[in-house]
Amino acid sequence: MFTGIIESTGIVEKIVRNESNIDFILSCGFTHELKIDQSLAHNGCCLTVVETSGDQYKVTAINETLEKTNLGKWELGTEVNLERCLKFDGRLDGHIVQGHVDKTGTVENIKNLDGSFFITIKYDETDELVTVPQGSITVNGISLTVAESGSGSFSVAIIPYTWEFTNMKTLKIGDTVNLEFDIIGKYVSKLMKINAVL
């Protein structure tokens, strides 16, 4: 379980295709603290650390993960948002994030509002994946508040700190981002759909 508060960013150092899977070698500032079998969210996608060496570590993305996320688009030098799993002796500063990407979205617009940024993202809408104004959404692993909610799209406002210390600053119109919708909203939508059938 995660909170959507990005701890650091990492850099993709090496990409090795392993049959239908891909091994990613990354470096980050806290690699020396990582342990084998530890869960680590990469752009909001929970992956298991399988190897560490010096300031680098390895994770493996299976084919299903590559199909559902933007990990297959990573290149050497790609900056990745990182978050270690939640410690229960800490504060939940973001919202409840599972590290299970629901689907990808596409950056439709980026507005610079004198230091803050307003980003609009579109996605293929389904009945169970919805956003609401002032609700929570996870974009590339970042816990954000929905500013505007439309049919198959939403907008978020990014403060300067988040822009500077995550990979948000690297986004361009047309880029693919990982989306995890609010787990409470998903359960409510599912229950409402079940009740409508009864």
C-alpha positions as CSV (number, residue, x, y, z in Angstrom):
1,M,0.0,0.0,0.0
2,F,1.2,3.5,-0.9
3,T,0.1,7.1,-0.3
4,G,0.9,8.8,-3.6
5,I,3.5,11.0,-2.0
6,I,6.6,10.7,-4.2
7,E,9.8,10.1,-2.2
8,S,12.3,10.5,-5.0
9,T,12.8,10.0,-8.7
10,G,15.0,7.3,-10.3
11,I,16.7,7.1,-13.6
12,V,16.4,4.1,-16.0
13,E,20.0,2.9,-16.5
14,K,19.5,-0.3,-18.4
15,I,16.7,-2.2,-20.1
16,V,16.9,-6.0,-20.7
17,R,14.2,-7.9,-22.5
18,N,13.7,-11.3,-20.9
19,E,11.3,-13.3,-23.1
20,S,7.9,-11.4,-22.8
21,N,9.1,-9.6,-19.6
22,I,11.5,-6.6,-19.2
23,D,14.1,-6.2,-16.5
24,F,14.7,-2.6,-15.7
25,I,17.9,-1.4,-13.9
26,L,17.4,1.9,-12.2
27,S,19.4,4.2,-9.9
28,C,18.1,6.4,-7.1
29,G,19.3,8.1,-3.9
30,F,18.0,5.4,-1.6
31,T,19.1,2.3,-3.4
32,H,21.4,1.4,-0.5
33,E,18.3,1.2,1.8
34,L,16.4,-1.2,-0.6
35,K,16.1,-4.9,0.2
36,I,15.3,-7.9,-2.1
37,D,11.5,-8.6,-2.2
38,Q,10.7,-5.0,-1.2
39,S,7.7,-3.4,-2.9
40,L,8.5,-0.1,-4.7
41,A,6.0,2.0,-6.8
42,H,7.4,3.1,-10.1
43,N,5.2,5.8,-11.7
44,G,2.4,4.3,-9.5
45,C,3.1,0.7,-10.5
46,C,4.1,-1.6,-7.7
47,L,7.2,-3.7,-8.7
48,T,9.4,-6.0,-6.6
49,V,13.0,-5.3,-6.1
50,V,14.8,-8.5,-7.2
51,E,18.5,-7.4,-7.1
52,T,20.6,-4.5,-5.8
53,S,24.2,-3.6,-6.7
54,G,25.9,-0.3,-5.6
55,D,23.6,2.6,-6.4
56,Q,21.5,0.5,-8.8
57,Y,18.6,-2.0,-8.4
58,K,16.6,-4.3,-10.7
59,V,12.9,-4.8,-11.1
60,T,11.0,-7.0,-13.6
61,A,7.8,-6.0,-15.4
62,I,5.8,-8.9,-16.7
63,N,3.9,-8.7,-20.0
64,E,0.5,-7.9,-18.3
65,T,2.1,-4.9,-16.5
66,L,3.7,-3.7,-19.8
67,E,0.3,-3.8,-21.5
68,K,-1.6,-1.9,-18.8
69,T,1.0,0.8,-18.0
70,N,3.5,3.2,-19.6
71,L,6.5,1.1,-18.5
72,G,6.9,-0.3,-22.0
73,K,7.6,3.3,-23.2
74,W,10.5,3.8,-20.9
75,E,13.9,4.5,-22.5
76,L,17.4,4.9,-21.1
77,G,17.5,8.0,-19.0
78,T,13.7,8.1,-18.3
79,E,13.0,9.8,-15.0
80,V,10.6,7.7,-12.9
81,N,8.6,8.7,-9.8
82,L,9.4,6.4,-6.8
83,E,7.6,5.7,-3.5
84,R,8.4,3.0,-1.0
85,C,5.4,1.2,0.6
86,L,3.5,2.8,3.5
87,K,4.8,2.5,7.1
88,F,2.0,2.2,9.5
89,D,3.8,4.4,12.1
90,G,3.6,7.3,9.7
91,R,1.0,9.8,8.4
92,L,-1.2,9.1,5.4
93,D,-0.4,12.4,3.6
94,G,-1.9,11.5,0.2
95,H,-4.6,9.0,-0.1
96,I,-4.9,5.2,-0.2
97,V,-3.0,4.0,-3.2
98,Q,-2.6,0.3,-4.1
99,G,0.1,0.6,-6.7
100,H,-2.2,-1.2,-9.2
101,V,-2.5,0.9,-12.3
102,D,-6.1,0.8,-13.7
103,K,-5.3,2.1,-17.1
104,T,-3.2,4.7,-18.9
105,G,-4.3,8.2,-20.0
106,T,-3.0,10.7,-22.5
107,V,-1.9,14.3,-21.6
108,E,-4.2,16.5,-23.6
109,N,-3.2,20.0,-22.4
110,I,-0.6,21.7,-20.1
111,K,-1.2,25.3,-19.0
112,N,1.5,27.3,-17.2
113,L,-0.3,29.5,-14.7
114,D,2.6,31.7,-13.6
115,G,4.4,28.9,-11.7
116,S,1.7,26.4,-11.1
117,F,0.5,24.1,-13.9
118,F,-3.0,22.9,-15.0
119,I,-2.9,19.5,-16.7
120,T,-5.8,17.9,-18.6
121,I,-5.7,14.1,-19.1
122,K,-8.1,12.0,-21.2
123,Y,-8.8,8.3,-20.9
124,D,-11.2,5.6,-22.1
125,E,-14.1,6.0,-19.7
126,T,-15.8,3.0,-18.1
127,D,-18.7,2.8,-15.6
128,E,-16.4,1.9,-12.6
129,L,-13.5,4.3,-13.2
130,V,-14.8,7.8,-12.5
131,T,-13.4,11.1,-11.1
132,V,-15.2,13.8,-9.1
133,P,-14.2,17.4,-8.5
134,Q,-12.0,17.6,-5.3
135,G,-11.7,13.8,-5.4
136,S,-8.4,11.8,-5.5
137,I,-6.6,10.5,-8.5
138,T,-3.1,9.0,-8.9
139,V,-1.1,10.1,-12.0
140,N,2.3,8.4,-12.5
141,G,2.1,7.5,-8.8
142,I,1.4,11.0,-7.6
143,S,-1.6,11.6,-5.3
144,L,-3.5,14.6,-6.8
145,T,-6.8,16.3,-6.3
146,V,-9.1,16.5,-9.3
147,A,-9.8,20.1,-10.2
148,E,-12.2,19.5,-13.0
149,S,-14.0,16.3,-14.0
150,G,-15.5,15.5,-17.4
151,S,-16.6,12.5,-19.4
152,G,-13.4,10.6,-20.0
153,S,-11.2,13.4,-18.9
154,F,-10.1,15.3,-15.8
155,S,-7.8,18.1,-14.9
156,V,-5.3,18.5,-12.0
157,A,-3.5,21.6,-10.7
158,I,0.2,21.0,-10.0
159,I,2.0,23.1,-7.4
160,P,5.6,24.2,-8.1
161,Y,7.1,21.8,-5.5
162,T,5.4,18.8,-7.2
163,W,6.4,20.0,-10.6
164,E,10.0,20.3,-9.6
165,F,10.5,17.2,-7.5
166,T,8.6,14.6,-9.7
167,N,8.7,13.7,-13.4
168,M,5.7,16.0,-14.0
169,K,8.1,18.6,-15.4
170,T,9.1,16.1,-18.2
171,L,5.5,15.7,-19.5
172,K,4.5,16.8,-23.0
173,I,1.1,16.9,-24.8
174,G,0.5,13.4,-26.1
175,D,2.5,11.6,-23.4
176,T,1.1,8.4,-21.8
177,V,0.6,8.4,-18.0
178,N,-0.4,5.7,-15.5
179,L,-3.7,6.2,-13.7
180,E,-5.0,4.6,-10.5
181,F,-8.5,5.8,-9.7
182,D,-9.6,6.2,-6.1
183,I,-10.3,2.8,-4.5
184,I,-13.3,4.1,-2.5
185,G,-14.8,5.5,-5.7
186,K,-14.3,2.2,-7.5
187,Y,-16.1,0.2,-4.7
188,V,-19.0,2.7,-4.6
189,S,-19.4,2.5,-8.4
190,K,-19.3,-1.3,-8.3
191,L,-21.9,-1.4,-5.5
192,M,-24.2,1.1,-7.3
193,K,-24.0,-1.0,-10.5
194,I,-24.9,-4.2,-8.6
195,N,-27.8,-2.5,-6.8
196,A,-29.1,-1.2,-10.1
197,V,-29.4,-4.8,-11.4
198,L,-31.2,-6.1,-8.3
